[in-house]
Amino acid sequence: MDPVTDEKTGPGLLGVLGKMKRVFFWILIIYVSIPCIIKLVPSIQAKLVFLNFVRMPYFIDLKRPLDQGLNHTHNFYLEPEVGQRVGVWHTVPAHMWREAQGKDGAWYNAELNSAHAVILYLHGNAGTRGGDHRVQLYKVLSSLGYHVITFDYRGWGDSDGSPSEGGMTSDALFMYDWLKQKLDRRPLYIWGHSLGTGVATNLVRRLCDRGAPPDALVLESPFTNIREEAKSHPFSMVYRFLPGFDWFFLDSITANNIRFASDENVHHISCPVLILHAEDDSVVPFHLGKKLFDAASQSKSLSGHKVQFVPFASSLAYKHKFIYRSPELPNILSNFLGSAHPVAQ
């Protein structure tokens, strides 16, 4: 080897190795700092659970659902608490779209007494009631003849306040009671998706505790409880095997009074339950939905009620939020909700 070339190559290689060591050092510092910061400031972990600050799609006007292709939807606001306003959308059954043109809130309210069932939809974290996959589901449910009522919890979208599990559940309970006052014995179903499934089981547990369960509960992409979901979430992958993971991350969630314990709630629920889950869901892993179904199947409070689990094969690529694309969904809902009553024993 040419000694001159060797002298030039040696220092160059050492320089590259030095830079790599410095990069690795700073990556290590960041890696170690993140769990420490979250432990010291647990409110950060709450923000990561709710992600209410992530508003997608951006720049949409929630006062104009028509801009999202919903020409039979009315936007309005309610106050679950004094000075606490939440934004609401009411989508009427699709066959009423012509009649809905130019109508005001009074017309939409009156139509809740029509011969159509109502679905109260509870969305997951991030985004707003105007998120694309949510809008597509409203359209599917509307095409099947349902009224769809959806809203942004406090701290989401154009709703006032800050998010919390208790606040989300209180908002959902307020919306349910508001609807029940307007319905003339029409079926009222609760549909939760992702984090909204935790809100949904909280809500239904409260309703059952007061002896007034809903007509049925639909859980799309549900988890067992927030600790197990956080541990299974892809974002936790780089820390999952870190010693003290539970103490750094999961205990920080609990410190914010965030539990969403659906696996406990199903033991206090007494209404038909339908669980929908895609096998290729990477956000809320399929096994958590199956585990929740197993718990519901063994629930004494659900004895005599229909409890059904519908998986969707990975080959369909429905992932976490595209189950609405399933051509089987109308039949699934028709078969389940059409017989959503206690099974004779």
C-alpha positions in Angstrom: 0.0 0.0 0.0 1.2 3.5 -0.8 2.2 5.1 2.5 1.1 8.5 1.4 -2.4 7.1 0.6 -2.5 5.3 4.0 -1.6 8.5 5.9 -4.4 10.4 4.2 -7.0 7.6 4.7 -6.2 7.1 8.4 -7.1 10.5 9.7 -10.2 10.6 7.4 -11.5 7.4 8.7 -10.9 8.5 12.3 -12.8 11.7 11.6 -15.8 9.8 10.3 -15.7 7.5 13.3 -15.5 10.5 15.6 -18.6 12.1 14.0 -20.5 8.8 14.3 -19.6 8.6 18.0 -20.9 12.2 18.5 -24.1 11.4 16.7 -24.6 8.2 18.6 -23.9 10.1 21.9 -26.6 12.7 21.1 -29.1 10.0 20.1 -28.5 8.3 23.4 -28.9 11.5 25.3 -32.3 12.2 23.6 -33.4 8.5 24.0 -32.7 8.7 27.8 -34.1 12.2 28.2 -37.5 11.6 26.7 -38.7 9.1 29.4 -37.2 11.4 32.1 -39.0 14.4 30.8 -42.3 12.6 30.5 -41.9 11.3 34.1 -41.2 14.8 35.4 -44.0 16.4 33.3 -46.8 13.7 33.1 -49.1 16.2 31.3 -47.0 15.5 28.2 -48.1 11.9 28.2 -51.7 13.0 28.5 -51.2 15.1 25.3 -49.8 12.1 23.5 -52.8 10.0 24.5 -55.4 12.5 23.4 -53.5 14.2 20.5 -56.3 16.7 20.3 -53.8 19.3 19.1 -53.3 17.3 15.9 -56.1 18.7 13.7 -56.4 16.9 10.4 -57.4 17.7 7.8 -56.1 21.2 8.4 -58.0 24.4 7.5 -61.4 22.8 7.3 -64.4 24.9 8.5 -66.3 22.7 10.8 -69.3 25.0 10.5 -69.6 23.9 6.9 -70.0 20.0 6.8 -71.1 20.6 3.1 -67.4 21.2 2.3 -66.7 17.6 3.3 -69.4 16.2 1.0 -72.1 16.1 3.7 -75.0 18.0 2.1 -77.5 16.6 4.5 -75.7 17.5 7.7 -76.4 20.3 10.2 -73.7 21.9 12.4 -74.7 23.3 15.8 -73.4 23.8 19.3 -74.5 22.6 22.7 -73.3 23.3 26.3 -72.7 20.3 28.4 -71.7 22.7 31.1 -72.2 26.4 31.5 -69.6 28.2 29.3 -68.5 24.8 27.9 -69.5 24.6 24.2 -69.1 21.5 22.0 -69.5 21.3 18.2 -72.0 18.8 16.9 -73.0 17.4 13.5 -76.3 15.7 12.7 -76.4 13.8 9.5 -79.9 12.6 8.4 -80.5 9.4 6.4 -79.2 9.7 2.9 -82.6 9.4 1.2 -83.6 12.6 2.9 -80.8 14.7 1.4 -83.1 16.6 -1.0 -85.5 17.5 1.7 -82.6 18.6 3.9 -81.4 21.3 1.6 -81.7 24.8 3.2 -83.3 23.4 6.3 -82.5 24.8 9.8 -81.9 23.2 13.1 -85.6 23.0 14.0 -86.2 20.8 11.0 -83.3 18.5 11.8 -84.5 18.2 15.4 -88.0 17.3 14.3 -86.6 14.6 12.0 -85.1 12.8 15.0 -88.7 11.6 15.6 -88.9 10.0 12.2 -89.0 6.2 11.9 -85.2 5.9 11.8 -82.7 4.7 14.4 -80.0 7.0 15.6 -76.3 6.3 16.1 -74.2 8.4 18.5 -70.7 8.2 17.1 -67.7 8.8 19.5 -64.5 9.4 17.6 -60.9 8.5 18.6 -57.9 10.7 19.3 -56.4 13.3 17.0 -58.3 15.1 14.3 -61.9 16.3 14.6 -65.5 15.2 13.7 -64.5 16.2 10.1 -61.7 13.7 9.7 -62.0 11.9 6.3 -62.4 8.3 7.6 -65.0 9.5 10.0 -66.9 11.4 7.3 -66.8 8.3 5.1 -68.3 6.2 7.9 -71.1 8.8 8.4 -71.9 8.5 4.7 -72.1 4.7 5.0 -74.3 4.7 8.1 -76.5 7.5 6.6 -76.9 5.4 3.4 -78.2 2.5 5.6 -81.0 4.8 6.9 -79.5 5.9 10.2 -79.4 9.4 11.8 -75.7 10.0 12.8 -74.9 12.3 15.6 -71.3 13.1 16.2 -69.4 15.8 18.1 -66.0 16.9 19.2 -65.2 16.4 22.9 -64.1 19.4 24.9 -60.6 20.4 23.7 -61.1 18.9 20.2 -62.0 20.8 17.0 -64.0 23.9 17.7 -65.2 22.7 21.1 -64.1 24.6 24.2 -62.1 23.4 27.1 -59.3 20.9 27.7 -59.4 17.1 27.3 -59.6 14.6 30.1 -61.2 11.1 30.3 -63.8 12.4 32.8 -64.6 15.3 30.6 -65.0 13.2 27.4 -67.3 10.8 29.3 -69.4 13.6 30.7 -69.7 15.1 27.2 -70.8 11.8 25.8 -73.4 11.3 28.6 -74.7 14.8 28.0 -75.1 14.1 24.2 -76.8 10.7 24.9 -79.3 12.3 27.4 -80.0 15.2 25.0 -80.8 12.7 22.2 -83.0 10.5 24.5 -85.1 13.5 25.3 -85.8 14.1 21.6 -86.4 10.5 20.6 -89.8 8.9 20.8 -88.7 5.4 21.7 -86.6 5.1 18.6 -83.5 2.9 18.9 -80.4 4.7 20.0 -77.1 2.9 19.4 -73.6 4.0 20.6 -70.6 3.5 18.2 -67.1 4.1 19.4 -63.9 4.0 17.4 -60.3 3.6 18.8 -60.0 5.8 21.9 -63.7 6.5 21.5 -64.3 2.8 22.4 -63.0 3.7 25.9 -65.4 6.6 26.1 -68.2 4.4 24.8 -67.7 1.7 27.5 -67.4 4.4 30.2 -70.7 5.9 28.9 -72.6 2.6 28.7 -71.4 1.6 32.1 -72.9 4.8 33.5 -76.1 4.2 31.7 -76.4 0.6 32.9 -75.5 1.7 36.5 -78.6 3.9 36.4 -80.7 1.1 34.9 -81.1 2.6 31.4 -78.8 0.8 29.0 -78.6 1.8 25.3 -80.1 -0.4 22.6 -76.7 -1.6 21.5 -73.0 -0.8 21.6 -70.7 -1.1 18.6 -66.9 -1.0 19.3 -64.7 -0.5 16.3 -60.9 -1.2 16.8 -61.2 -1.3 20.6 -58.5 -2.0 23.2 -58.7 -3.5 26.7 -57.4 -0.6 28.7 -55.1 2.4 28.0 -52.0 0.8 29.7 -52.1 -2.2 27.5 -52.9 -0.1 24.4 -50.0 2.3 25.2 -47.6 -0.7 25.6 -48.7 -2.2 22.3 -48.7 1.1 20.3 -46.0 1.4 17.6 -44.7 4.6 19.2 -43.7 2.7 22.3 -41.7 0.1 20.3 -38.3 1.8 20.9 -38.9 1.9 24.6 -41.0 -1.2 25.2 -38.0 -3.2 26.6 -36.5 -0.4 28.5 -36.1 -1.2 32.2 -38.7 0.8 34.0 -41.0 1.3 30.9 -44.1 1.0 33.0 -42.8 3.4 35.6 -41.7 6.0 33.1 -44.6 5.8 30.6 -47.6 3.9 31.8 -47.6 5.3 35.4 -47.5 8.7 33.8 -50.7 8.0 32.0 -52.3 6.8 35.3 -51.1 9.9 37.0 -53.3 11.9 34.6 -56.4 9.8 35.7 -56.5 8.2 32.3 -57.6 4.6 32.4 -60.3 3.8 29.7 -60.7 0.4 31.3 -63.0 -1.3 28.8 -62.1 -4.7 30.1 -63.5 -3.7 33.5 -66.5 -1.9 32.1 -67.8 -4.9 30.2 -68.5 -6.5 33.5 -70.9 -3.7 34.3 -72.6 -3.5 30.9 -75.9 -5.1 30.0 -76.7 -4.5 26.3 -75.8 -6.1 23.0 -72.2 -5.6 22.0 -70.6 -5.8 18.6 -66.9 -5.7 18.1 -65.3 -4.9 14.7 -61.5 -5.3 14.3 -59.1 -5.6 11.4 -56.3 -8.1 11.7 -53.8 -5.7 10.2 -54.5 -2.9 12.7 -51.1 -1.6 13.8 -52.4 1.2 16.0 -54.7 -0.9 18.2 -53.4 -4.5 17.7 -56.0 -7.1 16.8 -55.2 -9.2 19.8 -56.4 -6.4 22.2 -59.9 -6.4 20.5 -60.0 -10.2 20.7 -59.0 -10.1 24.4 -61.8 -7.6 25.1 -64.3 -9.8 23.3 -63.1 -12.8 25.5 -63.7 -10.7 28.6 -67.1 -9.6 27.4 -68.0 -13.2 26.6 -67.3 -14.2 30.2 -69.2 -11.1 31.7 -72.1 -12.1 33.9 -73.8 -8.7 33.2 -73.8 -9.5 29.5 -75.2 -13.0 30.0 -78.3 -13.2 27.8 -77.2 -10.4 25.5 -75.8 -10.8 22.1 -72.0 -10.4 22.1 -70.4 -10.7 18.6 -66.8 -10.3 17.3 -66.3 -9.7 13.6 -62.7 -9.9 12.3 -61.5 -8.5 9.0 -58.7 -10.3 7.2 -55.3 -8.6 6.8 -55.7 -9.1 3.0 -58.5 -6.5 3.0 -56.0 -3.9 4.2 -58.6 -2.1 6.4 -56.0 -1.4 9.1 -57.1 0.9 11.9 -59.7 3.1 10.3 -61.0 1.7 7.0 -63.5 -0.9 8.1 -66.2 1.4 6.6 -64.9 0.2 3.2 -66.2 -3.3 3.8 -69.0 -4.3 1.5 -70.1 -6.7 4.3 -70.6 -4.0 6.8 -74.3 -3.3 5.9 -75.2 -6.9 6.4 -73.2 -7.2 9.6 -75.0 -4.2 11.0 -78.4 -5.3 9.7 -78.0 -8.8 11.2 -76.7 -7.5 14.5 -78.8 -4.4 15.1 -81.9 -6.1 13.7 -81.7 -8.6 16.5 -80.1 -6.4 19.2 -82.2 -7.6 22.2 -81.7 -9.9 25.1 -81.5 -13.6 24.1 -84.2 -15.7 25.6 -82.8 -18.0 28.2 
